[in-house]
Amino acid sequence: MEEFAEEFQDAVRDVVDAVIPFVEAVGAAVIVAGVVIAATLYVLSELRIRPVAYEHVRLTLGRFLALGIEFQLASDILTTAVSPTFDDIGMLAAIAAIRTVLNYFLAQEIERAERMEKEGMLASPETMPRPRGASG
């Protein structure tokens, strides 16, 4: 019975070890996608091809960063879950604390900007002036 438990534990460890790089890659991909989308929005806005408020660009990037951070934290948790040592647990605690604080303040900023946009205190993409010759 003990041998079965050990084999099962090894199998679970192997599966989790295989999943960790995928979760890390998803988090990185989400962040890269957010950077590309936000940069594209910014460039198009600066060129007056598709004007949007600066805060809208920040909110777009912020949402992607928050989601990407969540995936990265999940990866760290999985890494520590399979074979934790006290050093691993301490490092996870530090990483989790930093990412959680970062994500908390990012979420607060996103919420504040969304509220301001809804209340009309910030220009939303719909209220931005259209370039000359644009129909709508």
N, C-alpha and C positions, 0 to 999 in steps of 0.2 A: 504494500500500500504506500509506503514511504517513497519507494522508487517511482511509482506512478505520479505521486504529487510532485516529485522533483522533475520528472519529464514534462509534466503539464506546465510547471513554472518556467522551465526552459523554453517551451513552445510559446507561451505567452510573451516572454521576454523577446524572443525572436520576432514575433509579429509586431510588437510595439516598436522594436528597433527598426523594423522595416517601414513603419508608418511615420516615424519621426521626421525623416527627410522630406516626405510628402507634405506634412503639415507645415514645416518650415518653408518649403517652396511655395505653398499656397499663400502663406503670410507675405513672403517677399513679392510674389506676383501681384497680390492685392495692392501693396504699397507702390510698386512700379506702375501699375495701371492707374492708380490715383495721381501719381506724379505726371504721367503722360497726359491724362485727361485734363488735369488742372493747368498744366503748362500750355496745352492746346487752347483751352478756354482763354487763358491770359493773353496769348499771342493774338488770337482772333479778335479779342476785345481791344487790344492795343492798336491793331491794324484797322479797327472800326468795321471789320467784316461782320462780326457778331458781338456787339457790345454787351457786356455783363458787368455787374457791380463787382468791385474788388472783393468785397465780403463774400459774394457768391463763389468766387474762385477759392477763397480760403475755406469756406464751408465744404466745398467739394473735396478738396485735399484733406481736410480734417476728418471727414467721414471715412475716407479710405485708410488714413493713418490709424484711426481708432480700430477699425476692423483688422488691419494688418497686425497691429500690436496684440490683439486678442489671439490671433493664430500663433504668433511667436510665443506668447505666454503659454498657450496650450502645448506647444512643442516642448517648452522647458519643463512643464509639469509632467509630460510623458517621459521625458528623459530621466527625471528624478524618480518616477514611479517604478521603473523596472529594477533598479539596483541602487537604492539610496545609501549614501554614506553621510556621515555628519557634515562633511565638507560640501557634498552635493546639496543637502538640505539647506545649509547656510547660504550657499550661492543662490539656490532657488528663491529663498526668502528675500534676499537682496534684490534679485532681478524682478521678482514679482512685486515687491514694494515699489521699485522705481517705475516699472511699467504701469502699475495700478495708479500711482500718483499722476503720472503723465497722462494716462487715459482719462482719469477723473477730470483733470483740468482741461483737457481737450474737449471732453463731453460738455463741460460747463460753458466753454467758449462757443461751441457749436450751438448749444441751446440758447445762449444769450443772443447770438447773432440771428438765429432763426426767429426768435421772439421779436427782435428789433425790426427784422425784415417784414414780418407779419403786421406789425404796428405801423409800418410805413416810415420808420425812422431811418431805414437804409433803402437805397434804391434796389429794387429787385430787377431781374433781367427783363421782366415785362414792362417796367417803367423807364428803362434806359432809352435815350433817344436813338432812333433808327438812322442808319447812314442814308445819305441822299440817294434817291433812286430805289430804295428798298420799299417793297409793297407790304401791306399787312393790314 
